[in-house]
Amino acid sequence: MSYLLAQVLQANIYIQPLQFSLAIITNFINIRVLCSRVLRSSSCTHYFLAYAVFNTIYTCLICPTLFLNGFLLDWSNDRIGCKMQSSILFLIPFQANLMLILASFDRYCSSSKSRRVHSRSTIRTARINIISGTILSTIYMSPMLIIYEWNQSNHRCIPRTHLLTKLYTFSQVFLYYTLSPFLMFLFGISTINNIRRQSIRATPLTSSMRRRRTEGQLARMLILQIVVHLIFVLPYGVIYCMISIDPLGQTPTIAAVRNIFLTWQQCDYFVSFFLYICSGSVYRRELLRILTFKNTRNISTPSFARSRKDTFRDTSLITTTTQSANDAINNVFV
């Protein structure tokens, strides 16, 4: 083990708990805010929700794994663990990346003036796409259970060197690090052009106009997230391509750089919360509304109970006074 790799593994002991806490807290807040009535009426929000769920699952797996690696504990140091870790830790980021592609396509459809294209941006379509995309991506990534194996001589979990394995790895790299960024940028630029064309026309402030503003803010949130996502993901993709070409040529220095870029990539799983706050006023309003509502409810509950008690006491006093007056009148007439 090189000195650089030892230092990187040691640093993960302190970095991973921080990243785990940030990712879990921010993704739970995202899920809560995105489930609000204003935001969940948009189909794009459902992709954001799926993305947050996949981020949470991946964080619960990768952070403990890298944390234990700092103590030289690796659950992939056997035949079953090697296959499980390689398949799961590659599958979930692939699915999260797919949600961003579907969300960018949904924003393009929603901003289009064509009725045929615009009709594809519905909540029902989003749910179908999320379910079918999750299933198909799981099927596509299932060969990872066969490709990776535990090498007894090198004591490492490495992929097989067959021709089919190389072709599959190339397709994986092409889809994740080439085609995905291209599609995100393509749909993102098309969405920006559609929004600019629509903003030129002056329309009165109606409910449809307010809904269009919400859709535009969601598009802005998505585009900013795509740019930051690529900044965090692409450096690790370069190292992954190098390792895929020559699995046996992975030196301790390359392993250290791989761990550094993997830790850098993990920032992508909690930064979306801060991007939503910076780029979406509708997200900020809903977040403040939720926080204000909870504080108001907690503060007003004791005072509400006291007001109910005072009201009950006043009502009882009025009832007693009225009954006494009636009795006095009856005694006079008797």
Secondary structure, DSSP 8 states (H G I E B T S, - for coil): --HHHHHHHHHHHHHHHHHHHHHHHHHHHHHHHHTSHHHHTSHHHHHHHHHHHHHHHHHHHHHHHHHHHTTT--TTSSHHHHHHHHHHHHHHHHHHHHHHHHHHHHHHHHH-S-HHHHTT--HHHHHHHHHHHHHHHHHHHTTHHHHEEEETTTTEEEE---HHHHHHHHHHHHIIIIIHHHHHHHHHHHHHHHHHHHHHS-----HHHHHHHHHHHHHHHHHHHHHHHHHHHHHHHHHHHHHHH-GGG--HHHHHHHHHHHHHHHGGGTHHHHHHHHH-HHHHHHHHHHHHHHHHHHHHHHHHHHHHHHHHHHHHHHHHHHHHHHHHHHHHH-
